[in-house]
Amino acid sequence: MHRTWVYWLVLAVIGSTTLSAQQNGQLQTPPPPQVIKPKLTVASLVFTLNLINSVEIQGREVDAFLEVRKVLSDALDGAQKANRANPTDEVTLELQLPVAQNLVTLMQRARITGADADRYKQVMDAIMGAAQQQGQAAGGGQRQR
């Protein structure tokens, strides 16, 4: 259910950007890639990285997986270099929408224990909330139908 919601949200963000470009009636350079900025704790970031590393992928998914893992690893390295190694320190990820979509897909395919359900939900809620904020910002605060 979350996956479908993310796809629709991503399509709404891209659609609103395309629609505004078409309304101007002139050629324009492509807009910069849409970026969402979910905030996670260092512990949640480590959990997410470990979780996606446990997912079984197919050969055609290797590039997407490596891109997601690189973004998460770079964020963790950046937090450690900034002396934010405390598990409760907050880190803001910068995820382009396709990378965020791939992260959600990988997380949904992961097998977790009941003990990890709360942490899993926190990560997914952070990503969904950031995507929703981006969707509202791209739509100019107006509701999309």
N, CA, C and O atoms as a GROMACS GRO file, in nm:
protein
  580
    1MET      N    1   0.083  -0.118   0.000
    1MET     CA    2   0.000   0.000   0.000
    1MET      C    3   0.087   0.125   0.000
    1MET      O    4   0.060   0.220  -0.073
    2HIS      N    5   0.193   0.125   0.081
    2HIS     CA    6   0.282   0.240   0.085
    2HIS      C    7   0.349   0.261  -0.049
    2HIS      O    8   0.369   0.374  -0.092
    3ARG      N    9   0.383   0.153  -0.115
    3ARG     CA   10   0.454   0.161  -0.243
    3ARG      C   11   0.366   0.232  -0.346
    3ARG      O   12   0.414   0.319  -0.419
    4THR      N   13   0.240   0.195  -0.353
    4THR     CA   14   0.148   0.259  -0.446
    4THR      C   15   0.134   0.406  -0.414
    4THR      O   16   0.132   0.490  -0.504
    5TRP      N   17   0.126   0.438  -0.288
    5TRP     CA   18   0.112   0.577  -0.245
    5TRP      C   19   0.234   0.658  -0.287
    5TRP      O   20   0.220   0.771  -0.334
    6VAL      N   21   0.352   0.602  -0.272
    6VAL     CA   22   0.475   0.672  -0.311
    6VAL      C   23   0.476   0.695  -0.461
    6VAL      O   24   0.511   0.804  -0.507
    7TYR      N   25   0.439   0.593  -0.539
    7TYR     CA   26   0.438   0.609  -0.684
    7TYR      C   27   0.344   0.721  -0.727
    7TYR      O   28   0.379   0.803  -0.812
    8TRP      N   29   0.226   0.725  -0.668
    8TRP     CA   30   0.130   0.831  -0.703
    8TRP      C   31   0.182   0.967  -0.661
    8TRP      O   32   0.165   1.065  -0.733
    9LEU      N   33   0.245   0.974  -0.546
    9LEU     CA   34   0.300   1.101  -0.501
    9LEU      C   35   0.412   1.148  -0.593
    9LEU      O   36   0.418   1.265  -0.629
   10VAL      N   37   0.499   1.055  -0.632
   10VAL     CA   38   0.607   1.090  -0.724
   10VAL      C   39   0.550   1.137  -0.857
   10VAL      O   40   0.596   1.236  -0.913
   11LEU      N   41   0.449   1.067  -0.908
   11LEU     CA   42   0.387   1.108  -1.034
   11LEU      C   43   0.321   1.245  -1.021
   11LEU      O   44   0.326   1.324  -1.115
   12ALA      N   45   0.261   1.275  -0.908
   12ALA     CA   46   0.198   1.405  -0.887
   12ALA      C   47   0.303   1.516  -0.886
   12ALA      O   48   0.281   1.623  -0.943
   13VAL      N   49   0.416   1.491  -0.821
   13VAL     CA   50   0.523   1.592  -0.816
   13VAL      C   51   0.577   1.617  -0.956
   13VAL      O   52   0.592   1.732  -0.997
   14ILE      N   53   0.606   1.511  -1.028
   14ILE     CA   54   0.659   1.526  -1.164
   14ILE      C   55   0.554   1.589  -1.255
   14ILE      O   56   0.587   1.674  -1.338
   15GLY      N   57   0.431   1.547  -1.241
   15GLY     CA   58   0.323   1.603  -1.323
   15GLY      C   59   0.302   1.750  -1.299
   15GLY      O   60   0.279   1.826  -1.394
   16SER      N   61   0.308   1.794  -1.175
   16SER     CA   62   0.290   1.936  -1.148
   16SER      C   63   0.404   2.019  -1.204
   16SER      O   64   0.383   2.132  -1.249
   17THR      N   65   0.524   1.965  -1.203
   17THR     CA   66   0.640   2.034  -1.260
   17THR      C   67   0.625   2.043  -1.411
   17THR      O   68   0.650   2.148  -1.470
   18THR      N   69   0.585   1.934  -1.475
   18THR     CA   70   0.567   1.931  -1.620
   18THR      C   71   0.453   2.023  -1.661
   18THR      O   72   0.466   2.096  -1.760
   19LEU      N   73   0.344   2.022  -1.588
   19LEU     CA   74   0.230   2.106  -1.619
   19LEU      C   75   0.266   2.253  -1.612
   19LEU      O   76   0.226   2.330  -1.700
   20SER      N   77   0.340   2.294  -1.511
   20SER     CA   78   0.378   2.435  -1.500
   20SER      C   79   0.470   2.476  -1.614
   20SER      O   80   0.463   2.589  -1.661
   21ALA      N   81   0.557   2.386  -1.660
   21ALA     CA   82   0.645   2.417  -1.772
   21ALA      C   83   0.565   2.430  -1.901
   21ALA      O   84   0.596   2.516  -1.984
   22GLN      N   85   0.463   2.346  -1.919
   22GLN     CA   86   0.382   2.352  -2.039
   22GLN      C   87   0.295   2.477  -2.041
   22GLN      O   88   0.268   2.532  -2.148
   23GLN      N   89   0.251   2.524  -1.926
   23GLN     CA   90   0.167   2.642  -1.918
   23GLN      C   91   0.242   2.768  -1.958
   23GLN      O   92   0.180   2.864  -2.004
   24ASN      N   93   0.372   2.770  -1.942
   24ASN     CA   94   0.450   2.886  -1.979
   24ASN      C   95   0.458   2.901  -2.131
   24ASN      O   96   0.486   3.010  -2.180
   25GLY      N   97   0.434   2.794  -2.207
   25GLY     CA   98   0.430   2.800  -2.351
   25GLY      C   99   0.564   2.826  -2.417
   25GLY      O  100   0.567   2.868  -2.533
   26GLN      N  101   0.671   2.803  -2.351
   26GLN     CA  102   0.802   2.823  -2.411
   26GLN      C  103   0.895   2.712  -2.370
   26GLN      O  104   0.873   2.643  -2.270
   27LEU      N  105   0.999   2.696  -2.449
   27LEU     CA  106   1.096   2.592  -2.417
   27LEU      C  107   1.177   2.634  -2.296
   27LEU      O  108   1.216   2.750  -2.282
   28GLN      N  109   1.202   2.540  -2.210
   28GLN     CA  110   1.278   2.566  -2.090
   28GLN      C  111   1.376   2.453  -2.068
   28GLN      O  112   1.360   2.343  -2.120
   29THR      N  113   1.477   2.483  -1.991
   29THR     CA  114   1.569   2.377  -1.954
   29THR      C  115   1.497   2.284  -1.858
   29THR      O  116   1.409   2.328  -1.784
   30PRO      N  117   1.532   2.158  -1.859
   30PRO     CA  118   1.464   2.066  -1.768
   30PRO      C  119   1.484   2.110  -1.623
   30PRO      O  120   1.590   2.160  -1.587
   31PRO      N  121   1.382   2.090  -1.541
   31PRO     CA  122   1.395   2.129  -1.401
   31PRO      C  123   1.499   2.043  -1.332
   31PRO      O  124   1.526   1.930  -1.374
   32PRO      N  125   1.557   2.095  -1.226
   32PRO     CA  126   1.652   2.013  -1.150
   32PRO      C  127   1.579   1.893  -1.091
   32PRO      O  128   1.458   1.899  -1.068
   33PRO      N  129   1.651   1.785  -1.068
   33PRO     CA  130   1.584   1.667  -1.013
   33PRO      C  131   1.518   1.698  -0.878
   33PRO      O  132   1.572   1.773  -0.797
   34GLN      N  133   1.402   1.639  -0.857
   34GLN     CA  134   1.330   1.657  -0.732
   34GLN      C  135   1.405   1.582  -0.622
   34GLN      O  136   1.445   1.467  -0.640
   35VAL      N  137   1.424   1.649  -0.509
   35VAL     CA  138   1.498   1.590  -0.397
   35VAL      C  139   1.410   1.596  -0.274
   35VAL      O  140   1.350   1.699  -0.243
   36ILE      N  141   1.403   1.484  -0.202
   36ILE     CA  142   1.334   1.484  -0.073
   36ILE      C  143   1.441   1.476   0.035
   36ILE      O  144   1.551   1.425   0.012
   37LYS      N  145   1.408   1.526   0.154
   37LYS     CA  146   1.505   1.532   0.262
   37LYS      C  147   1.448   1.474   0.391
   37LYS      O  148   1.413   1.547   0.483
   38PRO      N  149   1.440   1.341   0.396
   38PRO     CA  150   1.393   1.279   0.522
   38PRO      C  151   1.500   1.290   0.631
   38PRO      O  152   1.620   1.287   0.604
   39LYS      N  153   1.453   1.304   0.753
   39LYS     CA  154   1.543   1.312   0.868
   39LYS      C  155   1.536   1.181   0.945
   39LYS      O  156   1.429   1.136   0.985
   40LEU      N  157   1.654   1.121   0.964
   40LEU     CA  158   1.665   0.995   1.036
   40LEU      C  159   1.770   1.008   1.145
   40LEU      O  160   1.860   1.092   1.137
   41THR      N  161   1.757   0.926   1.247
   41THR     CA  162   1.864   0.919   1.346
   41THR      C  163   1.977   0.835   1.287
   41THR      O  164   1.957   0.762   1.190
   42VAL      N  165   2.095   0.847   1.345
   42VAL     CA  166   2.208   0.765   1.299
   42VAL      C  167   2.174   0.617   1.315
   42VAL      O  168   2.207   0.537   1.228
   43ALA      N  169   2.108   0.581   1.425
   43ALA     CA  170   2.070   0.441   1.446
   43ALA      C  171   1.974   0.393   1.337
   43ALA      O  172   1.986   0.280   1.290
   44SER      N  173   1.879   0.477   1.297
   44SER     CA  174   1.786   0.441   1.191
   44SER      C  175   1.856   0.430   1.056
   44SER      O  176   1.821   0.346   0.974
   45LEU      N  177   1.955   0.515   1.035
   45LEU     CA  178   2.032   0.509   0.912
   45LEU      C  179   2.110   0.378   0.903
   45LEU      O  180   2.114   0.314   0.798
   46VAL      N  181   2.172   0.339   1.014
   46VAL     CA  182   2.246   0.212   1.018
   46VAL      C  183   2.148   0.096   0.998
   46VAL      O  184   2.177   0.002   0.924
   47PHE      N  185   2.032   0.102   1.064
   47PHE     CA  186   1.930  -0.002   1.048
   47PHE      C  187   1.889  -0.015   0.901
   47PHE      O  188   1.879  -0.126   0.849
   48THR      N  189   1.865   0.098   0.835
   48THR     CA  190   1.821   0.098   0.696
   48THR      C  191   1.929   0.039   0.604
   48THR      O  192   1.899  -0.040   0.515
   49LEU      N  193   2.052   0.078   0.628
   49LEU     CA  194   2.163   0.026   0.548
   49LEU      C  195   2.175  -0.125   0.566
   49LEU      O  196   2.191  -0.199   0.469
   50ASN      N  197   2.168  -0.172   0.690
   50ASN     CA  198   2.174  -0.316   0.716
   50ASN      C  199   2.055  -0.390   0.656
   50ASN      O  200   2.068  -0.501   0.606
   51LEU      N  201   1.938  -0.326   0.662
   51LEU     CA  202   1.817  -0.388   0.610
   51LEU      C  203   1.825  -0.408   0.459
   51LEU      O  204   1.793  -0.516   0.410
   52ILE      N  205   1.866  -0.306   0.386
   52ILE     CA  206   1.870  -0.323   0.240
   52ILE      C  207   1.983  -0.417   0.199
   52ILE      O  208   1.974  -0.482   0.094
   53ASN      N  209   2.088  -0.425   0.281
   53ASN     CA  210   2.195  -0.521   0.250
   53ASN      C  211   2.148  -0.665   0.263
   53ASN      O  212   2.211  -0.756   0.209
   54SER      N  213   2.038  -0.687   0.336
   54SER     CA  214   1.986  -0.823   0.354
   54SER      C  215   1.886  -0.863   0.247
   54SER      O  216   1.840  -0.978   0.244
   55VAL      N  217   1.850  -0.771   0.158
   55VAL     CA  218   1.750  -0.798   0.056
   55VAL      C  219   1.812  -0.875  -0.061
   55VAL      O  220   1.921  -0.841  -0.107
   56GLU      N  221   1.743  -0.976  -0.107
   56GLU     CA  222   1.787  -1.050  -0.224
   56GLU      C  223   1.743  -0.973  -0.349
   56GLU      O  224   1.625  -0.941  -0.365
   57ILE      N  225   1.840  -0.943  -0.436
   57ILE     CA  226   1.807  -0.865  -0.556
   57ILE      C  227   1.833  -0.949  -0.680
   57ILE      O  228   1.900  -1.052  -0.675
   58GLN      N  229   1.779  -0.903  -0.792
   58GLN     CA  230   1.802  -0.967  -0.920
   58GLN      C  231   1.908  -0.887  -0.995
   58GLN      O  232   1.937  -0.772  -0.960
   59GLY      N  233   1.964  -0.947  -1.098
   59GLY     CA  234   2.072  -0.884  -1.172
   59GLY      C  235   2.037  -0.747  -1.227
   59GLY      O  236   2.121  -0.657  -1.226
   60ARG      N  237   1.915  -0.729  -1.275
   60ARG     CA  238   1.876  -0.600  -1.333
   60ARG      C  239   1.859  -0.491  -1.226
   60ARG      O  240   1.847  -0.373  -1.260
   61GLU      N  241   1.860  -0.529  -1.100
   61GLU     CA  242   1.842  -0.434  -0.992
   61GLU      C  243   1.973  -0.387  -0.930
   61GLU      O  244   1.973  -0.305  -0.838
   62VAL      N  245   2.084  -0.438  -0.979
   62VAL     CA  246   2.214  -0.410  -0.917
   62VAL      C  247   2.246  -0.260  -0.916
   62VAL      O  248   2.286  -0.206  -0.813
   63ASP      N  249   2.229  -0.193  -1.029
   63ASP     CA  250   2.262  -0.050  -1.036
   63ASP      C  251   2.179   0.032  -0.938
   63ASP      O  252   2.231   0.119  -0.868
   64ALA      N  253   2.049   0.004  -0.934
   64ALA     CA  254   1.961   0.078  -0.842
   64ALA      C  255   1.999   0.051  -0.697
   64ALA      O  256   2.003   0.143  -0.614
   65PHE      N  257   2.027  -0.076  -0.666
   65PHE     CA  258   2.068  -0.112  -0.531
   65PHE      C  259   2.196  -0.040  -0.492
   65PHE      O  260   2.205   0.018  -0.383
   66LEU      N  261   2.296  -0.043  -0.580
   66LEU     CA  262   2.425   0.021  -0.550
   66LEU      C  263   2.410   0.172  -0.530
   66LEU      O  264   2.478   0.231  -0.447
   67GLU      N  265   2.322   0.233  -0.607
   67GLU     CA  266   2.298   0.376  -0.592
   67GLU      C  267   2.235   0.409  -0.457
   67GLU      O  268   2.277   0.504  -0.390
   68VAL      N  269   2.136   0.331  -0.417
   68VAL     CA  270   2.072   0.352  -0.286
   68VAL      C  271   2.173   0.330  -0.174
   68VAL      O  272   2.182   0.410  -0.081
   69ARG      N  273   2.248   0.220  -0.183
   69ARG     CA  274   2.345   0.190  -0.079
   69ARG      C  275   2.452   0.299  -0.069
   69ARG      O  276   2.495   0.332   0.041
   70LYS      N  277   2.494   0.354  -0.182
   70LYS     CA  278   2.595   0.460  -0.182
   70LYS      C  279   2.542   0.585  -0.112
   70LYS      O  280   2.614   0.647  -0.033
   71VAL      N  281   2.419   0.622  -0.141
   71VAL     CA  282   2.360   0.740  -0.076
   71VAL      C  283   2.356   0.721   0.075
   71VAL      O  284   2.391   0.812   0.150
   72LEU      N  285   2.311   0.603   0.119
   72LEU     CA  286   2.303   0.576   0.263
   72LEU      C  287   2.442   0.570   0.326
   72LEU      O  288   2.462   0.625   0.434
   73SER      N  289   2.536   0.505   0.261
   73SER     CA  290   2.673   0.494   0.313
   73SER      C  291   2.738   0.632   0.322
   73SER      O  292   2.804   0.664   0.421
   74ASP      N  293   2.720   0.713   0.217
   74ASP     CA  294   2.777   0.849   0.218
   74ASP      C  295   2.718   0.932   0.331
   74ASP      O  296   2.790   1.009   0.396
   75ALA      N  297   2.588   0.919   0.356
   75ALA     CA  298   2.524   0.992   0.465
   75ALA      C  299   2.579   0.948   0.600
   75ALA      O  300   2.601   1.030   0.689
   76LEU      N  301   2.600   0.818   0.616
   76LEU     CA  302   2.655   0.766   0.741
   76LEU      C  303   2.800   0.812   0.759
   76LEU      O  304   2.838   0.853   0.869
   77ASP      N  305   2.879   0.805   0.652
   77ASP     CA  306   3.017   0.854   0.660
   77ASP      C  307   3.022   1.003   0.694
   77ASP      O  308   3.104   1.046   0.774
   78GLY      N  309   2.933   1.080   0.632
   78GLY     CA  310   2.927   1.224   0.660
   78GLY      C  311   2.891   1.252   0.805
   78GLY      O  312   2.945   1.344   0.867
   79ALA      N  313   2.799   1.173   0.859
   79ALA     CA  314   2.760   1.191   0.999
   79ALA      C  315   2.877   1.158   1.091
   79ALA      O  316   2.899   1.227   1.190
   80GLN      N  317   2.950   1.053   1.059
   80GLN     CA  318   3.064   1.015   1.142
   80GLN      C  319   3.175   1.120   1.135
   80GLN      O  320   3.238   1.150   1.236
   81LYS      N  321   3.198   1.176   1.018
   81LYS     CA  322   3.301   1.279   1.003
   81LYS      C  323   3.262   1.407   1.075
   81LYS      O  324   3.348   1.484   1.118
   82ALA      N  325   3.130   1.431   1.087
   82ALA     CA  326   3.081   1.549   1.157
   82ALA      C  327   3.062   1.523   1.306
   82ALA      O  328   2.995   1.599   1.375
   83ASN      N  329   3.122   1.413   1.354
   83ASN     CA  330   3.113   1.375   1.495
   83ASN      C  331   2.969   1.356   1.541
   83ASN      O  332   2.932   1.396   1.651
   84ARG      N  333   2.890   1.295   1.456
   84ARG     CA  334   2.751   1.264   1.491
   84ARG      C  335   2.735   1.112   1.499
   84ARG      O  336   2.647   1.054   1.435
   85ALA      N  337   2.820   1.050   1.576
   85ALA     CA  338   2.819   0.905   1.587
   85ALA      C  339   2.720   0.855   1.692
   85ALA      O  340   2.696   0.735   1.702
   86ASN      N  341   2.665   0.947   1.771
   86ASN     CA  342   2.566   0.909   1.872
   86ASN      C  343   2.442   0.854   1.800
   86ASN      O  344   2.393   0.917   1.708
   87PRO      N  345   2.392   0.739   1.840
   87PRO     CA  346   2.277   0.679   1.772
   87PRO      C  347   2.154   0.769   1.765
   87PRO      O  348   2.070   0.752   1.676
   88THR      N  349   2.141   0.863   1.858
   88THR     CA  350   2.022   0.949   1.857
   88THR      C  351   2.042   1.078   1.778
   88THR      O  352   1.948   1.156   1.764
   89ASP      N  353   2.164   1.102   1.728
   89ASP     CA  354   2.188   1.222   1.646
   89ASP      C  355   2.106   1.212   1.518
   89ASP      O  356   2.088   1.104   1.462
   90GLU      N  357   2.059   1.327   1.472
   90GLU     CA  358   1.975   1.329   1.353
   90GLU      C  359   2.057   1.361   1.228
   90GLU      O  360   2.147   1.444   1.231
   91VAL      N  361   2.024   1.292   1.120
   91VAL     CA  362   2.090   1.311   0.991
   91VAL      C  363   1.982   1.338   0.888
   91VAL      O  364   1.878   1.272   0.886
   92THR      N  365   2.006   1.436   0.800
   92THR     CA  366   1.912   1.465   0.693
   92THR      C  367   1.967   1.406   0.563
   92THR      O  368   2.073   1.445   0.515
   93LEU      N  369   1.893   1.311   0.508
   93LEU     CA  370   1.931   1.251   0.380
   93LEU      C  371   1.882   1.341   0.267
   93LEU      O  372   1.781   1.410   0.281
   94GLU      N  373   1.953   1.341   0.158
   94GLU     CA  374   1.907   1.408   0.037
   94GLU      C  375   1.893   1.302  -0.070
   94GLU      O  376   1.992   1.253  -0.125
   95LEU      N  377   1.768   1.268  -0.099
   95LEU     CA  378   1.739   1.159  -0.193
   95LEU      C  379   1.665   1.212  -0.314
   95LEU      O  380   1.560   1.276  -0.300
   96GLN      N  381   1.718   1.188  -0.434
   96GLN     CA  382   1.642   1.218  -0.553
   96GLN      C  383   1.523   1.122  -0.555
   96GLN      O  384   1.532   1.010  -0.505
   97LEU      N  385   1.412   1.165  -0.613
   97LEU     CA  386   1.290   1.084  -0.608
   97LEU      C  387   1.308   0.941  -0.659
   97LEU      O  388   1.257   0.849  -0.595
   98PRO      N  389   1.378   0.917  -0.770
   98PRO     CA  390   1.395   0.777  -0.811
   98PRO      C  391   1.474   0.694  -0.709
   98PRO      O  392   1.445   0.576  -0.689
   99VAL      N  393   1.572   0.755  -0.644
   99VAL     CA  394   1.648   0.684  -0.542
   99VAL      C  395   1.560   0.654  -0.421
   99VAL      O  396   1.565   0.545  -0.365
  100ALA      N  397   1.478   0.752  -0.382
  100ALA     CA  398   1.386   0.731  -0.270
  100ALA      C  399   1.287   0.619  -0.303
  100ALA      O  400   1.254   0.537  -0.217
  101GLN      N  401   1.240   0.617  -0.425
  101GLN     CA  402   1.146   0.513  -0.468
  101GLN      C  403   1.214   0.376  -0.461
  101GLN      O  404   1.153   0.280  -0.415
  102ASN      N  405   1.338   0.368  -0.506
  102ASN     CA  406   1.410   0.240  -0.500
  102ASN      C  407   1.436   0.199  -0.356
  102ASN      O  408   1.429   0.080  -0.324
  103LEU      N  409   1.465   0.294  -0.269
  103LEU     CA  410   1.485   0.263  -0.127
  103LEU      C  411   1.358   0.205  -0.067
  103LEU      O  412   1.364   0.104   0.004
  104VAL      N  413   1.245   0.266  -0.095
  104VAL     CA  414   1.117   0.217  -0.043
  104VAL      C  415   1.090   0.076  -0.095
  104VAL      O  416   1.047  -0.011  -0.019
  105THR      N  417   1.116   0.053  -0.222
  105THR     CA  418   1.095  -0.079  -0.281
  105THR      C  419   1.183  -0.184  -0.213
  105THR      O  420   1.136  -0.292  -0.178
  106LEU      N  421   1.310  -0.152  -0.193
  106LEU     CA  422   1.401  -0.246  -0.127
  106LEU      C  423   1.356  -0.273   0.016
  106LEU      O  424   1.359  -0.387   0.062
  107MET      N  425   1.316  -0.168   0.087
  107MET     CA  426   1.273  -0.187   0.226
  107MET      C  427   1.148  -0.273   0.234
  107MET      O  428   1.134  -0.355   0.324
  108GLN      N  429   1.057  -0.254   0.139
  108GLN     CA  430   0.934  -0.333   0.141
  108GLN      C  431   0.960  -0.480   0.113
  108GLN      O  432   0.882  -0.566   0.154
  109ARG      N  433   1.066  -0.510   0.043
  109ARG     CA  434   1.100  -0.649   0.013
  109ARG      C  435   1.180  -0.714   0.124
  109ARG      O  436   1.197  -0.836   0.123
  110ALA      N  437   1.227  -0.638   0.218
  110ALA     CA  438   1.310  -0.692   0.327
  110ALA      C  439   1.224  -0.770   0.426
  110ALA      O  440   1.106  -0.740   0.446
  111ARG      N  441   1.286  -0.868   0.486
  111ARG     CA  442   1.221  -0.946   0.592
  111ARG      C  443   1.270  -0.890   0.725
  111ARG      O  444   1.391  -0.882   0.749
  112ILE      N  445   1.177  -0.851   0.809
  112ILE     CA  446   1.215  -0.795   0.939
  112ILE      C  447   1.149  -0.876   1.049
  112ILE      O  448   1.054  -0.950   1.027
  113THR      N  449   1.203  -0.860   1.168
  113THR     CA  450   1.142  -0.923   1.285
  113THR      C  451   1.043  -0.826   1.347
  113THR      O  452   1.047  -0.706   1.318
  114GLY      N  453   0.957  -0.876   1.429
  114GLY     CA  454   0.861  -0.790   1.497
  114GLY      C  455   0.929  -0.684   1.582
  114GLY      O  456   0.877  -0.574   1.600
  115ALA      N  457   1.046  -0.719   1.636
  115ALA     CA  458   1.119  -0.624   1.720
  115ALA      C  459   1.166  -0.502   1.640
  115ALA      O  460   1.187  -0.395   1.697
  116ASP      N  461   1.182  -0.518   1.508
  116ASP     CA  462   1.227  -0.408   1.424
  116ASP      C  463   1.113  -0.329   1.361
  116ASP      O  464   1.138  -0.234   1.286
  117ALA      N  465   0.991  -0.367   1.388
  117ALA     CA  466   0.876  -0.304   1.324
  117ALA      C  467   0.869  -0.154   1.353
  117ALA      O  468   0.840  -0.075   1.263
  118ASP      N  469   0.894  -0.114   1.477
  118ASP     CA  470   0.887   0.029   1.510
  118ASP      C  471   0.992   0.109   1.434
  118ASP      O  472   0.962   0.216   1.380
  119ARG      N  473   1.113   0.058   1.430
  119ARG     CA  474   1.221   0.129   1.360
  119ARG      C  475   1.192   0.135   1.209
  119ARG      O  476   1.214   0.238   1.146
  120TYR      N  477   1.142   0.026   1.153
  120TYR     CA  478   1.105   0.021   1.012
  120TYR      C  479   0.999   0.127   0.983
  120TYR      O  480   1.009   0.202   0.886
  121LYS      N  481   0.899   0.133   1.068
  121LYS     CA  482   0.790   0.231   1.049
  121LYS      C  483   0.842   0.373   1.059
  121LYS      O  484   0.799   0.459   0.983
  122GLN      N  485   0.933   0.401   1.152
  122GLN     CA  486   0.989   0.534   1.165
  122GLN      C  487   1.061   0.578   1.037
  122GLN      O  488   1.046   0.691   0.992
  123VAL      N  489   1.139   0.487   0.980
  123VAL     CA  490   1.212   0.518   0.856
  123VAL      C  491   1.114   0.542   0.742
  123VAL      O  492   1.127   0.640   0.668
  124MET      N  493   1.016   0.454   0.727
  124MET     CA  494   0.918   0.470   0.619
  124MET      C  495   0.836   0.598   0.637
  124MET      O  496   0.809   0.668   0.540
  125ASP      N  497   0.798   0.629   0.760
  125ASP     CA  498   0.723   0.752   0.785
  125ASP      C  499   0.806   0.875   0.752
  125ASP      O  500   0.753   0.973   0.700
  126ALA      N  501   0.936   0.871   0.782
  126ALA     CA  502   1.024   0.985   0.750
  126ALA      C  503   1.033   1.006   0.599
  126ALA      O  504   1.029   1.119   0.552
  127ILE      N  505   1.044   0.897   0.525
  127ILE     CA  506   1.052   0.907   0.378
  127ILE      C  507   0.919   0.956   0.322
  127ILE      O  508   0.917   1.044   0.236
  128MET      N  509   0.809   0.898   0.368
  128MET     CA  510   0.677   0.938   0.319
  128MET      C  511   0.647   1.084   0.353
  128MET      O  512   0.594   1.159   0.271
  129GLY      N  513   0.683   1.124   0.475
  129GLY     CA  514   0.660   1.263   0.515
  129GLY      C  515   0.740   1.361   0.432
  129GLY      O  516   0.690   1.466   0.394
  130ALA      N  517   0.865   1.327   0.402
  130ALA     CA  518   0.949   1.413   0.319
  130ALA      C  519   0.895   1.420   0.177
  130ALA      O  520   0.898   1.526   0.114
  131ALA      N  521   0.846   1.307   0.125
  131ALA     CA  522   0.788   1.305  -0.010
  131ALA      C  523   0.661   1.389  -0.014
  131ALA      O  524   0.634   1.459  -0.112
  132GLN      N  525   0.583   1.379   0.090
  132GLN     CA  526   0.459   1.457   0.096
  132GLN      C  527   0.491   1.607   0.103
  132GLN      O  528   0.425   1.686   0.034
  133GLN      N  529   0.588   1.646   0.182
  133GLN     CA  530   0.629   1.787   0.189
  133GLN      C  531   0.677   1.836   0.053
  133GLN      O  532   0.644   1.946   0.012
  134GLN      N  533   0.756   1.754  -0.016
  134GLN     CA  534   0.806   1.791  -0.148
  134GLN      C  535   0.690   1.805  -0.246
  134GLN      O  536   0.689   1.896  -0.328
  135GLY      N  537   0.593   1.716  -0.236
  135GLY     CA  538   0.476   1.723  -0.323
  135GLY      C  539   0.396   1.850  -0.301
  135GLY      O  540   0.347   1.910  -0.396
  136GLN      N  541   0.382   1.890  -0.176
  136GLN     CA  542   0.310   2.013  -0.145
  136GLN      C  543   0.388   2.134  -0.192
  136GLN      O  544   0.329   2.230  -0.241
  137ALA      N  545   0.520   2.131  -0.176
  137ALA     CA  546   0.603   2.244  -0.219
  137ALA      C  547   0.601   2.257  -0.371
  137ALA      O  548   0.595   2.368  -0.424
  138ALA      N  549   0.605   2.144  -0.442
  138ALA     CA  550   0.604   2.148  -0.589
  138ALA      C  551   0.468   2.193  -0.642
  138ALA      O  552   0.459   2.253  -0.749
  139GLY      N  553   0.362   2.163  -0.568
  139GLY     CA  554   0.229   2.203  -0.608
  139GLY      C  555   0.193   2.343  -0.565
  139GLY      O  556   0.080   2.388  -0.586
  140GLY      N  557   0.288   2.413  -0.505
  140GLY     CA  558   0.261   2.550  -0.460
  140GLY      C  559   0.167   2.556  -0.342
  140GLY      O  560   0.104   2.659  -0.318
  141GLY      N  561   0.158   2.445  -0.268
  141GLY     CA  562   0.069   2.444  -0.152
  141GLY      C  563  -0.074   2.416  -0.188
  141GLY      O  564  -0.159   2.411  -0.099
  142GLN      N  565  -0.104   2.398  -0.318
  142GLN     CA  566  -0.241   2.371  -0.361
  142GLN      C  567  -0.262   2.221  -0.363
  142GLN      O  568  -0.169   2.143  -0.384
  143ARG      N  569  -0.385   2.182  -0.341
  143ARG     CA  570  -0.418   2.041  -0.343
  143ARG      C  571  -0.431   1.995  -0.488
  143ARG      O  572  -0.490   2.063  -0.572
  144GLN      N  573  -0.375   1.879  -0.515
  144GLN     CA  574  -0.384   1.820  -0.648
  144GLN      C  575  -0.505   1.727  -0.652
  144GLN      O  576  -0.534   1.659  -0.554
  145ARG      N  577  -0.576   1.723  -0.764
  145ARG     CA  578  -0.689   1.631  -0.779
  145ARG      C  579  -0.652   1.514  -0.860
  145ARG      O  580  -0.734   1.426  -0.884
   0.00000   0.00000   0.00000
